């Protein structure tokens, strides 16, 4: 069983690059870290379209908080990589 403190620190270290400003582009998504889960909120139509195409938003098991999709920490890095690779920005 992994050390939870080490796992959390490793995740914070890996995600630190996503919280630093990458550009001065208006953000398309807001990513919030709430410890045991993350909230990814689309801020415009391009972000909503990206979510529809790349995330299981129509799956009945997918959970939302308002218009934000709830993401387990283990899935955040690949999702953020996909957002950035497609030229969208995060806040």
N, C-alpha and C positions, 0 to 999 in steps of 0.2 A: 504494500500500500504506500503510495507516495506521500512524502512529507508535505502537508497542506501549506505550511508557511513558505516552504521553498517553491512549491508550485505557484502560489499566488505571487511571490516575488518575481519568478521567472516570467509570468504572464504580464506583470506590470512593466518589466524591462522590455519585453517584446513589443508591447503596445505603446511604449513611450514615444516611439517615432511617429505614431499616428496622432498624438496630441500636439506635437510641435507644428507650427504653421509651415505648410509645404509651399504655399503660394498665397498670393493676395486675391485669388479667385473667390467669388461668392460661394459659400459652402452649399452643397447639394443635400448633405445628410448631417444630422447631429447624432453623435455617438456618446452615450452616457454610461459610465461604469458604476454599477450599484453593488459591486462586490461579487455576489453569487450569480449575477446576471447582468446583461447589458441591454440597453434600449437603443435601437437604431430607428431614428425618425427621419422620414423623407421631408425635405424642405421645399421641393418644387416638383413640377411634373416630370422632369427628366429622372429624378430620383425615384418617384413612384413607378415610372415605367421600368427602371432598372430592377426594382424590387419584384415587380410582376414577372419579369423575365428570368431572374436569377435566384429568387428565394421562394420557398413553398407557401406563398401567401394564401393560396386557395385550399391548402390542406386543413382539414378540421382540427388537427392536432396542433397547428401553429397557434401560438398565443400572442395577443396584442395587448398593449396598454395604451389606450387612446389610438392614435395613428402610428405608434411606434411598435415595431416587431420586437419581441423578447428573444434574446439570443444567449445561449449558454457560452461561457468564456472560451471553451475549446473550439468554438466555431468562428469566433470574432476575427482572428488573424486572416484566415482564408477569405472571409467575406470582405474585409477591408482591402486586402490585396486585389480582389476582383473589382471593387469600386474604383480604386486608384488606377488600376490597369486600364479601365474604360474611360479614364479622363475626368472622372467626377471628383469632387472635393468633400472632405469631412471637416466638421468642427468638433 
